[in-house]
Amino acid sequence: MPLSSFQIEDLLAAYREGHTTPEAVIAEVYDRIEAWPDKAVWISLFPREEALNKARAVAARPEGVDGLPLYGIPFAVKDNIDVAGLPTTAACPDYAYQPWENATAVQRLLDAGALVIGKTNLDQFATGLNGTRSPYGAPRCVFDQDYISGGSSSGSAVAVASGMVSFSLGTDTAGSGRVPAALNNIVGVKPTKGLLSTAGVVPACRSLDCVTVFALNVGDGNRVRRIASANDGDDPYGRTMTPKALPLRGFRFGVLAEEDRKFLGDRDAAGLYDRACERLASLGGQAVSFDYQPFRAAAALLYDGPWVAERLAAIQTFFNNNPLMVHPVVRQIIQGGRRFSAVDGFEGQYRLKALERVAAREWEKFDFMLLPTCPTTYTVADMEANPVEYNANLGLYTNFVNLLDCCGLAVPAGKRRDGLPLGVTLIGPAFTDDALGVLGDRLHRALVESAGATGQLLSARSLVAEPAGAAWVDLAVVGAHLRGMPLHHQLTELDARFVRACRTAGSYRLFALPDTTPPKPGLIRDPDFKGKGLEIEVWRLTDAAFGRFVGRIPGPLGIGTIELEDGTSVKSFLCEEWAVRGAEDITGFGGWKGYCTALTIGTAGAASPG
C-alpha cells in the first residue's frame, strides 16, 4: 500500500490491516532518500540491506503491532546523538568517534519497535539556528532550495518535512528543535529540561541541552516524547516528570506587546502571528500582553554571557588541539568563551536569578505564552554573508526558553505569500508538557481549518501531502507563476517544491500576450532561432497536483515538453503559435522577469492561470 506520508497512526493502521509491512516501508524510505534532491540532509545511513534486516526483525517480534507503540516506524537521529553502528560526528569529521551503545533516548525508541535509518546533518557542534554551518553542506528548506532549513537540527527537520521518515530526534539549547520546525512546516517538541536523557549526546551547553522531537503532527510528537522520556541516572541533569496542569478552557495566554513585536520588516510573518493569536482566542482563551524585556534580557545571556564558556567546556580538549578543524563561524563563537572568568560565571548566574524573579511577575498574568517561533527567514546566500546577525535574529523568541526552564511546542502557523512557512510556539512552565500538547494540537487543527481553500496550511493529518516517494513531475514556469509573480501562489497551494532556476535552450522565443489578466507571456519554439535561452524556474509537483494544476490552464496556453540549456527536457508552459501573431517579441529581455522589470509590471492582477 503506497502511503503519501509516514504519520505514525497511518502506518500503524496500515500494519494492522495488512496493507504493508515494516520491510516494505523501509524499502520505500530508502527510495525516497535516493529521490530527494538535497543530499546535505544525511551524514550517514545504515546500508539498505541492514535496515531491511532490522525491519524483518521487528516484524518477527512477539509483541507485534499492538504491543509495540512504534512498531516499524522509521526515524532519523541528529548526528550529535549516539547511534550504535554509526559514527557520531557533530558535523565535524575530525571529531568523529564510534559509539558502541545507543543514546538513552534512541534505545527507548528502538525498544518500542521504531527503526532508525541514519544520522542527520546539523550546525557543527549544535552551534547555530540556521543550518549552514556544516562541512557536509547546508540542508535547504523543503519549500524553496534557496532558503535555509533552520538549525542546528537542520537535517532532522528536513528528513521529516520531506516525508523520508515519520519523526526525528534533534537537540535544543537556543531553539534548535523549534526554528527548523517553523521553517519546514512541521511540529517541534522541546520538552522540559531533563525529561529526555542527554546520556549519549555531544553537549552544546550541558546544563541547558534538551533532546527534542520533530514530527508531522502534535500527536506523533508527543507520543515519541513520552516513549523516549527517561530519568536513567546517567544524565546528571535528568528529572522525572511531575505533570503540571494548565486550564484547557478560559486560559490566558501571553502575547507580545506591540513594542516587542519585531518581525524585521516581514509583514507576512506579523500577519501569521496575529492570525494564530486570534485562532487561539477563538478556542476559549484570552490574549494578555506582557513585558518581554526580562525574557529578552535572559536570552542575551546565552551568547553574550558566560554560557558561551560552557560550549567551550563541552569540547575543550578537541578545540584546543584542532581549532582549524572547526567551522570558522563556530570557532569564532566557541573561542569567545575564553574571555569569561569564574567570577563572570557566578555573576551570570546571579543575573539570571534576578531576571527569573522579574519574569515570574509577568507569568502571573497568563498561563502560557504564544510567541512567533522566529521573526522571519533568510536565503542561504544572505545567511552566509551575514552569519552572526541573521542567526541572532532567528533566536529572538527562542533563546530564553531553556535558561528560564520552560517547555515549548512549535506548530506551523501558515505560509507567507511567497509560499515559505513560518510558525508559532506555545511556551509553558516546566512540566506542563502534556497540557501544552493538548492546547497546541487544538491550535494546529484550528489554523488548518481557518486556512480553508487558501492552501496556506496542509491538513493536520497530512502536513506533507505527497512527499518524495510519490510520482513527481518537474514543470518549468516562464511567466506569471514565477516567484514574486501574481500566480505563484497556485504552485505553493499545491505544495510544489522549487528545484532550480535555469534557462531554456536557445531555440525559444517569448511574446507578451495581449489582453491577458494578469499579464502573461507565450513561449514558442523556433528551430531556426539561435538565442541565449530564456530565464525560467523548474518546480516539482506530484502527479496528482500536476493534474490539478494543468486542469486550470486556459487556452491558448498549454503544457508541452521543452529543452533546457543543459540538453535535458522538462514539461513546460507553451503557447499556440496563432496567439503570438502580432504580439510583442520580448525575447531580448532574457525572460519574463526581465521584461516586467523594464516595464515595471507583473506583480498585480487577478488570480487566473497563465
C-alpha positions in Angstrom: 0.0 0.0 0.0 1.7 3.3 -1.0 1.4 5.9 1.7 1.7 9.6 1.0 3.2 10.3 4.4 4.6 8.2 7.2 2.4 9.6 10.0 2.5 7.2 12.9 -1.2 6.4 13.2 -1.5 5.9 9.5 1.4 3.5 9.4 0.2 1.5 12.4 -3.2 1.2 10.9 -1.7 0.0 7.6 0.3 -2.6 9.5 -2.7 -3.8 11.5 -4.8 -4.1 8.3 -2.1 -6.0 6.5 -1.7 -3.3 3.8 2.0 -3.1 4.2 5.0 -4.4 6.3 8.0 -2.8 8.0 10.2 -4.2 5.3 8.2 -2.6 2.5 8.1 0.7 4.4 11.9 0.7 4.9 12.4 0.0 1.2 10.1 3.0 0.4 12.2 5.1 2.9 15.4 4.4 1.0 13.7 5.0 -2.3 12.6 8.4 -1.0 16.1 9.2 0.3 17.6 8.4 -3.1 15.0 10.5 -4.9 15.3 13.6 -2.7 17.5 16.2 -4.5 19.0 17.7 -1.4 21.9 15.4 -0.5 23.0 17.5 2.5 20.3 16.1 4.7 22.1 13.0 5.9 25.6 12.5 7.2 25.4 8.7 7.5 22.9 5.9 6.8 22.7 2.3 7.6 23.1 0.2 4.5 19.7 -0.6 2.9 20.0 -4.3 3.4 21.0 -3.9 7.0 18.0 -1.6 7.6 15.7 -4.2 5.8 17.0 -6.9 8.1 16.2 -4.8 11.1 12.7 -4.3 9.8 12.2 -8.0 9.4 13.4 -8.5 12.9 10.9 -6.0 14.3 8.1 -7.8 12.3 9.2 -11.0 13.9 9.0 -9.7 17.5 6.3 -11.5 19.5 4.7 -8.2 20.8 3.5 -7.4 17.3 2.0 -4.1 16.2 -0.4 -4.0 19.2 2.3 -4.5 21.7 5.0 -2.1 20.3 3.9 1.5 20.3 6.3 2.4 17.5 6.2 -0.9 15.6 8.0 -0.4 12.2 8.1 3.4 12.5 11.1 4.9 10.7 13.1 7.7 12.3 16.2 9.8 12.0 18.7 11.0 14.6 20.7 14.2 14.7 24.4 13.4 14.4 25.3 14.7 17.9 23.3 11.8 19.4 24.8 8.4 19.6 23.5 5.5 17.5 25.5 2.2 17.8 26.9 1.2 14.4 27.2 4.7 13.0 29.9 7.3 13.8 28.9 10.4 15.8 30.5 13.5 14.1 28.6 16.5 15.5 29.2 17.7 11.9 33.0 17.8 12.4 34.7 14.9 10.6 37.9 15.2 12.7 35.9 14.9 15.9 34.1 11.7 14.9 34.0 8.7 17.2 32.3 5.3 17.0 29.8 4.7 19.8 29.1 1.2 20.9 25.9 2.0 22.7 22.8 3.9 21.7 21.9 7.2 23.5 19.2 6.5 26.1 16.5 8.3 24.0 17.4 6.3 20.9 17.4 3.0 22.8 14.0 3.6 24.3 12.6 4.2 20.8 14.2 1.1 19.4 12.8 -0.9 22.3 9.3 0.4 21.3 9.8 -1.0 17.8 11.0 2.1 15.9 13.6 1.7 13.1 16.5 4.1 13.0 17.6 4.9 9.4 20.6 7.1 9.9 22.2 10.3 11.2 21.3 13.8 10.0 23.2 17.0 9.4 23.4 19.9 11.8 25.1 23.2 12.5 28.5 22.0 13.8 28.6 21.2 17.5 24.9 22.3 17.6 26.1 25.9 17.4 23.7 27.9 15.2 20.0 28.3 14.3 20.3 28.4 10.6 21.6 25.1 9.2 24.5 26.4 7.1 27.5 25.7 9.4 28.4 22.2 8.4 31.2 20.8 6.2 28.6 18.3 5.0 26.6 21.0 3.2 23.6 23.1 4.1 20.2 21.3 4.1 17.6 23.5 2.4 14.0 24.5 3.2 11.8 21.8 1.6 9.7 24.6 0.0 12.5 26.5 -1.6 16.0 25.3 -2.1 17.3 28.9 -2.0 16.3 29.3 1.7 17.7 28.0 4.9 16.3 24.9 6.7 16.9 26.4 10.1 19.3 24.8 12.6 21.0 23.4 14.4 18.8 20.4 13.8 18.7 21.1 10.1 18.8 17.6 8.6 16.4 16.2 11.3 13.7 18.7 10.3 14.1 18.2 6.6 14.1 14.4 6.9 10.6 14.7 8.4 9.2 17.6 6.3 10.3 15.8 3.1 8.4 12.7 4.0 11.5 10.5 4.3 10.8 9.4 7.9 8.0 9.6 10.4 9.8 11.5 13.1 13.3 12.5 14.1 15.3 13.4 17.1 17.1 16.8 17.4 18.5 18.8 20.2 17.7 22.2 21.5 19.8 24.7 23.5 18.8 28.0 22.0 15.9 27.0 19.7 17.4 24.2 17.5 14.3 22.0 18.0 11.9 24.8 17.1 13.3 27.1 14.4 13.8 24.3 11.8 10.2 23.1 12.5 8.9 26.6 11.8 10.9 26.9 8.5 9.7 23.5 7.2 6.0 23.5 8.2 6.3 20.7 10.8 5.9 20.3 14.6 8.8 20.7 17.0 8.5 19.3 20.6 11.0 20.8 23.1 10.4 19.0 26.4 11.1 20.3 29.8 14.9 20.1 30.5 15.9 16.6 31.8 12.8 14.7 30.7 14.7 13.1 27.9 18.1 11.9 29.0 21.1 13.5 27.3 23.2 10.5 28.0 24.9 9.7 24.7 24.6 13.3 23.4 27.5 15.5 22.5 26.8 18.6 24.6 26.5 22.1 23.4 25.7 23.6 26.8 25.3 20.6 29.1 23.2 22.5 31.7 20.7 23.6 29.1 20.5 20.9 26.4 17.3 19.1 25.6 16.7 16.2 23.2 13.7 17.1 21.0 11.3 15.6 18.6 10.3 16.6 15.0 7.0 15.2 13.7 4.2 15.8 11.2 1.6 16.5 13.9 1.4 17.2 17.6 0.0 13.7 18.4 3.0 12.0 16.9 5.5 14.3 18.5 4.0 13.9 22.0 3.8 10.1 21.6 7.5 9.9 20.8 8.4 12.4 23.6 6.6 10.2 26.2 8.2 7.0 25.0 11.7 8.5 24.8 11.5 10.1 28.3 13.6 8.5 30.9 15.5 9.6 34.0 18.1 6.9 33.6 20.7 8.0 36.2 23.3 8.6 33.5 22.3 12.2 32.9 23.2 14.4 35.9 20.6 16.9 34.8 17.9 14.3 34.4 14.5 14.8 36.0 11.3 12.8 36.4 8.0 14.2 35.1 5.7 15.6 37.7 2.9 16.9 35.5 1.5 20.3 36.0 -1.9 21.3 34.7 -2.9 24.2 32.5 -6.5 25.3 32.1 -7.9 23.9 28.9 -10.8 26.4 28.9 -10.8 30.0 30.0 -7.0 30.1 29.7 -4.9 33.2 29.5 -2.1 33.2 27.0 0.7 35.8 26.9 1.3 37.7 23.6 3.9 40.2 22.6 3.0 43.8 23.3 3.2 45.9 20.1 6.6 47.4 21.0 8.0 43.9 21.4 6.8 42.6 18.0 10.0 42.5 15.9 9.4 40.9 12.5 12.3 42.7 10.8 10.1 44.1 8.0 8.4 40.7 7.3 4.7 41.8 7.2 3.6 38.3 6.3 5.2 36.9 9.4 3.5 39.6 11.5 0.2 38.7 10.0 0.6 35.0 10.6 1.3 35.7 14.3 -1.8 37.8 14.5 -3.9 35.1 13.0 -2.5 32.5 15.4 -3.4 34.7 18.3 -6.9 35.2 17.0 -7.4 31.5 16.5 -6.2 30.6 20.0 -8.5 33.2 21.4 -11.4 31.7 19.5 -10.7 28.4 21.2 -11.6 29.8 24.6 -8.5 31.8 25.5 -7.8 35.4 26.5 -4.8 37.1 25.0 -2.8 39.1 27.5 0.0 41.4 26.5 3.1 41.2 28.7 6.6 42.8 29.0 9.0 40.7 27.0 12.1 42.6 28.2 13.1 40.3 31.1 12.8 37.3 28.8 14.9 39.0 26.1 17.5 40.0 28.7 17.7 36.4 29.9 18.1 35.3 26.2 21.0 37.6 25.8 23.0 35.7 28.4 23.2 32.7 26.2 25.6 34.2 23.6 26.7 37.4 25.3 27.2 35.9 28.7 29.2 33.2 30.4 27.2 30.3 29.0 29.3 30.6 25.9 32.1 29.2 28.0 30.0 26.1 28.6 30.2 25.5 24.8 34.0 25.6 25.1 33.9 23.3 28.1 32.0 20.7 26.1 34.8 20.2 23.5 37.7 22.0 25.1 40.4 19.3 24.5 39.5 18.8 20.9 39.1 22.5 20.3 42.4 23.4 21.9 44.2 20.8 19.8 42.3 21.2 16.5 41.0 24.8 16.2 41.3 24.9 12.4 39.2 21.8 12.1 36.2 23.7 13.4 33.9 25.7 11.1 35.1 29.3 11.1 31.8 30.8 12.5 31.5 28.1 15.1 35.2 28.6 16.0 34.6 32.3 16.5 31.7 31.7 18.8 33.3 28.9 20.9 36.6 30.6 21.3 34.7 33.6 22.7 34.1 31.5 25.8 37.7 32.1 26.8 37.1 35.7 27.7 34.8 34.7 30.7 36.3 34.0 34.1 34.8 32.0 37.0 33.7 35.3 38.5 31.8 36.1 35.3 30.2 32.7 35.6 28.8 33.4 39.0 27.8 36.9 38.1 25.9 35.5 35.1 24.0 33.1 37.4 23.1 36.0 39.7 21.9 38.0 36.8 19.8 35.1 35.6 18.2 34.6 39.0 17.3 38.2 39.2 15.7 38.0 35.8 13.8 34.9 36.8 12.2 37.0 39.6 11.1 39.7 37.2 9.9 37.1 34.7 7.9 35.4 37.4 5.8 38.5 37.9 5.0 38.5 34.2 4.0 34.8 34.4 1.4 35.8 37.0 -0.6 37.5 34.2 -1.0 34.3 32.0 -0.9 30.5 31.9 1.4 30.1 28.9 2.8 32.2 26.0 2.2 32.2 22.3 5.2 33.6 20.5 6.5 33.7 17.0 9.0 30.8 16.6 11.2 33.1 14.6 10.6 36.6 13.1 11.4 35.8 9.5 13.6 33.6 7.3 16.6 34.1 5.0 18.2 32.7 1.9 21.3 30.6 2.3 23.3 33.2 0.5 22.1 36.0 2.8 22.9 33.9 5.9 26.4 33.1 4.7 27.0 36.8 4.0 25.8 37.9 7.5 26.0 34.7 9.6 26.1 36.2 13.1 23.5 38.9 13.0 20.9 36.9 11.0 21.4 33.9 13.2 20.8 36.0 16.3 17.6 37.3 14.7 16.3 33.7 14.3 16.7 33.3 18.1 14.9 36.4 19.1 12.0 34.5 20.6 13.6 31.2 21.4 16.9 31.8 23.3 15.4 32.3 26.8 13.3 29.1 27.0 15.9 26.7 28.4 17.6 29.3 30.6 14.2 30.0 32.3 13.3 26.3 32.5 10.3 26.3 30.1 8.9 23.7 27.7 7.9 24.6 24.2 5.8 23.3 21.4 6.3 24.7 17.9 3.5 24.4 15.4 3.0 25.6 11.8 1.3 29.0 11.5 0.9 29.1 7.7 2.8 30.4 4.8 3.9 33.8 3.5 2.7 34.9 0.1 5.9 33.5 -1.4 5.0 30.0 -0.1 7.5 29.9 2.7 6.2 28.6 6.0 6.6 30.2 9.5 5.4 29.0 12.9 4.4 29.9 16.4 5.4 28.3 19.7 3.4 27.7 22.8 5.7 28.1 25.8 4.8 26.8 29.3 6.4 26.4 32.7 8.4 23.2 33.4 6.4 20.0 33.4 3.4 21.5 31.6 4.4 19.4 28.5 1.2 17.3 28.4 -1.2 20.1 28.8 0.7 22.2 26.3 0.4 19.3 23.8 -3.4 19.4 24.1 -3.6 23.1 23.6 -1.0 23.0 20.8 -2.9 20.3 19.0 -6.1 22.3 19.1 -4.4 25.4 17.8 -2.7 23.5 15.0 -6.0 22.0 13.9 -7.8 25.3 14.2 -5.1 27.0 12.0 -5.5 24.3 9.4 -9.3 24.8 9.4 -9.0 28.6 9.1 -6.7 28.3 6.2 -9.5 26.7 4.2 -9.1 26.7 0.5 -6.2 29.2 0.6 -3.8 26.3 0.9 -1.7 28.2 3.5 -1.6 25.1 5.6 -1.8 21.5 4.7 -4.0 19.1 6.6 -3.2 18.3 10.2 -3.4 14.7 9.2 -1.0 15.2 6.3 1.3 18.1 6.7 3.4 16.7 3.9 0.7 15.7 1.4 2.5 13.5 -1.1 6.3 13.5 -0.5 9.3 12.1 -2.2 8.0 8.6 -2.6 5.1 9.6 -4.8 5.5 10.1 -8.5 6.8 13.6 -9.4 6.6 15.8 -12.4 9.0 18.7 -13.0 7.4 21.7 -14.5 9.1 24.8 -16.0 7.3 28.0 -15.5 8.1 31.0 -17.6 5.7 33.9 -16.6 3.1 34.7 -14.1 3.9 31.6 -12.0 7.5 32.6 -11.3 8.4 33.6 -7.7 7.2 37.1 -6.9 4.6 37.0 -9.7 0.8 37.1 -9.2 0.0 33.5 -9.9 2.9 31.9 -7.9 0.5 31.0 -5.2 -1.1 28.4 -7.4 2.1 26.4 -7.2 2.6 26.8 -3.4 -1.0 25.9 -2.8 -0.2 22.5 -4.3 2.9 22.2 -2.2 5.2 22.5 -5.3 8.9 22.3 -4.5 11.4 24.6 -6.1 14.1 22.7 -8.0 16.2 25.3 -9.7 16.4 28.4 -11.8 17.9 27.8 -15.3 17.5 28.8 -18.9 15.8 27.2 -21.9 17.8 26.1 -24.9 18.5 28.9 -27.4 15.7 28.0 -29.8 12.8 29.5 -27.9 11.1 32.9 -28.2 8.9 34.7 -25.7 6.0 37.0 -26.6 3.9 39.3 -24.4 0.3 38.1 -24.9 -2.2 40.9 -25.4 -5.4 41.2 -23.3 -4.4 38.8 -20.5 -5.1 39.4 -16.8 -2.6 39.2 -15.1 -0.2 39.9 -17.9 1.3 36.6 -19.3 3.9 35.6 -21.9 3.7 33.0 -24.6 6.6 30.7 -25.2 7.1 29.1 -28.6 9.9 27.1 -30.2 11.6 28.4 -33.3 14.1 25.8 -34.6 15.8 28.5 -36.8 16.3 30.9 -33.9 19.7 31.0 -32.2 19.3 32.9 -28.9 20.8 32.8 -25.5 17.9 31.0 -23.8 15.3 32.4 -21.5 15.3 32.5 -17.7 12.8 30.1 -16.2 12.2 28.2 -12.9 11.6 24.4 -12.5 9.2 23.3 -9.8 8.3 19.8 -8.8 4.8 18.6 -8.2 3.2 15.2 -7.5 1.3 13.5 -10.3 -2.0 14.4 -8.6 -1.0 18.0 -8.0 0.3 18.4 -11.6 -3.1 17.1 -12.9 -5.0 19.7 -10.8 -2.6 22.4 -11.9 -3.0 21.6 -15.6 -6.7 21.5 -15.3 -6.8 25.2 -14.6 -4.8 26.4 -17.6 -6.8 28.2 -20.2 -6.0 28.4 -23.9 -4.1 29.4 -25.9 -1.6 28.2 -23.2 -0.9 24.5 -22.7 1.7 22.1 -21.4 4.4 20.5 -23.6 8.0 19.5 -23.4 10.9 21.9 -23.8 14.7 21.5 -24.0 16.8 23.2 -21.4 20.3 24.8 -21.9 22.0 21.7 -20.5 20.2 19.4 -23.0 17.7 17.9 -20.6 13.9 18.1 -21.2 11.1 19.1 -18.9 7.4 19.8 -19.0 6.7 23.5 -19.5 4.1 26.1 -20.5 3.9 26.5 -24.3 1.7 28.7 -26.4 -0.2 28.0 -29.6 1.6 29.9 -32.4 -1.5 31.6 -33.7 -1.8 33.5 -30.4 1.5 35.3 -30.8 0.9 36.7 -34.3 1.3 40.4 -34.0 2.3 40.1 -30.3 5.4 41.9 -29.0 8.5 39.7 -29.2 10.2 40.2 -25.8 12.9 37.5 -26.2 15.6 40.2 -25.9 14.7 40.9 -22.3 16.0 37.4 -21.4 12.8 36.3 -19.7 9.5 37.4 -18.3 11.0 39.0 -15.1 13.5 41.0 -17.2 10.6 42.3 -19.3 8.4 43.1 -16.2 11.3 44.9 -14.5 11.9 47.0 -17.6 8.2 47.9 -17.9 7.5 47.9 -14.1 4.6 45.5 -14.5 3.7 41.9 -13.5 3.2 41.9 -9.8 -0.5 42.7 -9.7 -3.5 41.1 -11.3 -6.3 38.6 -11.0 -5.7 35.1 -9.9 -6.2 33.2 -13.1 -3.8 30.6 -14.6 -1.1 31.6 -17.0 
